[in-house]
Amino acid sequence: YKDHEMEIGYPTDVRHVAHVGWDGSSMSTPSWVSTRERPFSSAAKS
């Protein structure tokens, strides 16, 4: 049994297709950001 040397390099044949969750049609904040509950909001009010 002989260990083979592994050559790690840059990936080949890679294309950037799209950003996940971004359609590019508007510059507004995504809906999930405005509906997300902020964990420290109640602590800041007291």
C-alpha positions in Angstrom: 0.0 0.0 0.0 1.5 3.3 -1.1 0.1 6.7 -0.2 -0.7 8.8 -3.2 0.2 12.5 -3.0 -2.9 14.6 -3.3 -2.6 17.8 -5.3 -5.0 20.5 -4.2 -5.5 23.5 -6.5 -8.1 26.0 -7.6 -11.4 24.6 -8.7 -11.9 24.4 -12.4 -15.0 24.9 -14.5 -16.7 27.1 -11.9 -19.3 29.6 -12.9 -21.0 32.2 -10.7 -24.6 31.9 -11.5 -26.5 34.0 -8.8 -26.5 35.2 -5.3 -28.6 33.1 -3.0 -31.7 35.0 -1.9 -31.0 38.0 -4.1 -33.0 38.7 -7.2 -31.4 42.1 -8.0 -34.8 43.7 -8.8 -34.7 46.1 -5.8 -32.3 47.6 -3.3 -34.6 47.3 -0.3 -33.9 45.3 2.7 -35.0 41.6 2.3 -38.3 40.7 4.0 -36.7 38.2 6.4 -34.5 41.0 7.9 -37.5 43.2 8.8 -39.5 40.3 10.3 -36.7 38.8 12.3 -37.0 39.2 16.0 -34.2 41.0 17.7 -33.1 39.1 20.8 -31.8 42.1 22.8 -34.6 44.6 22.0 -36.4 44.1 25.3 -33.2 44.4 27.3 -32.4 47.7 25.7 -35.8 49.2 26.7 -35.4 48.5 30.4 
